[in-house]
Amino acid sequence: PGSVPHGGRLVDLLLKGDDLVELKKRSLSLPSLVLTRRHQCDIELILNGGFSPLTSFMDEPTYNRVVEEMRLPSGILFPMPITLDVNQEFVDIINGLNVKDIALRDEEGNLIAVMNVSSIFKANKEKECRLSMGSVDPYHPGVDQILKSKEYYIAGKLEGAQLPVHYDYNSLRRTPLEVRTMLAERGWTNVIAFQTRNPMHRAHRELTVRAAELNPGCKLLIHPVVGMTKPGDIDYHTRVKCYQSIMGSYPEGLAELSLLPLAMRMGGPREVVWHAIIRKNFGATHFIVGRDHAGPGEDKSGKPFYEPYEAQENALKYESELGVKILPFQMMVYVEAEDKYYPVDQVPQGAKTSNISGTTLRHLLRTGGEIPNWFTYESVVRILRQSCPPRVKQGFTVFFTGFSGSGKSTIANALHEALLAANERSITLLDGDVVRTFLSSELGFSKEHRDLNIKRIGFVASEINKAGGIAICAPIAPYEVARKFARDLVNNNQGGFVEVHISTPIEVCEKRDRKGLYAKVRAGQLKGFTGIDDPYEAPVNPELKIDTTDTTVSESVKQILSFLQKEGYIQ
Ligand code: PPS
């Protein structure tokens, strides 16, 4: 039952029995390439047929035609370049081989597949971004990922050993064949797939049920992405709990949940066509496309990358070629007078509508504000509150940066004491000198070592925050990129990041010279000293800036505490 796979046949590249034993044996003597998370998501859907008719990462002619025309060399529609990027060093290794077989492995060393490399090429990444994403702005997550990928792409015949290993939700991670089998068992021939990367609320439930009502005989496949989504999205563990809880709200026998290990590119108009192809391969006959499908948000100037219905229009344009019925939906809004949801273009005249955006929801969660029943289900709110605690309970990092002798450590210590007295969370002080004694004892003061030091501090702070604790860090941290790295790590681990630039001028620091280090520098006994003969990139947009020339320690601590209070981190 269900749709014919894209290209006519469902790809399955996994070897079995003796062939598999033989492949594993052969792989032992091959050079290994460790697949990134994105590669693993892609290869899973190549090996199990989710990307049918693709049978590997794209070689140069395939890649070029896909980028330029959204088509495979056979002429079949395929909108998204699927590439395996490697560096020069690995290309040299391949070039040194007689038989160009390589073992593709996950980070634990598990063999995923063997590739016989037949195409190695340097891509025009700018062109790839411009044509496939419609932008070259690295604020676009898909563009950023392409631009950051390594300089060569490789491709060649794949022999699959196993799908990437997962430890969670294995009963819900169905392959295309498993979904098709499930549909067959249920006797479902007409199936509407629903894609999402967000928690589901009442609007989503109403939208999907409405789609089924408008297409009699259709059942629903709720098919959320658990591979990679937009940075900053709610983590998939939390989302899966939400999906599981919302499934009980569907009429009996109408909907099934299955998880998709896709690495999204947030490529809107092209991505939607790709999503439809994937769902077709999983057996769906219909595909819901709402407002701003796979949208990457806004560019640097706050302008959306795509028009809100651009993706929808593109999906409809290719509908007959796709062989999947596209069900376009406008945004659903709540009409209080009727306690009902309507697509925004079908709201009864004059009726007052309500909606809560993702941003507002996050704000309500962070501030512990009330989330109304008309918007979502109590069980969903409970799950979201657990994963996104209000700020007073959330872990956070206060990250001081500034010259040696600027006052970082003194203020950090005083802040530590003040916070100990005023809150219940555990607090860890990661002072520059202490870190260098225990965590980074082998490091010096080159740019590389300083960056590594800050990465380590960021990592430890993010882990502390993940467990709900407070981290106070006080390194010099002279480089913007490393500070940003620490900020991103913390933010991605549910932590708040408060950067405090102790902006005391270098002359004042030198005059104080508490540790006698500046004297040593002037005497030529110490080289590469921050602010004297080594760079310091001042933060452009720190949360706080304090110059201790005329500000006392207690005044500085007061400023930080009142900022933390204003932002809701402490009461
Ligand atoms: S960094 O750049 O963030 O990794 O530096 P950090 O870990 O904070 O370590 C700075 C402390 O090391 C002492 N020290 C130096 N600082 C700067 N440049 C050079 N070359 C150097 N050599 C030793 C100095 O005491 C710093 O401590 P603070 O507390 O900042 O005075």
Residues whose N, C-alpha, C, O or C-beta is under 5 A from the ligand:
A	BS01	PPS	F403 S404 G405 G432 R436 F445 R450 N453 A474 P475 I476 A477 P478 K527 G528 F529 T530
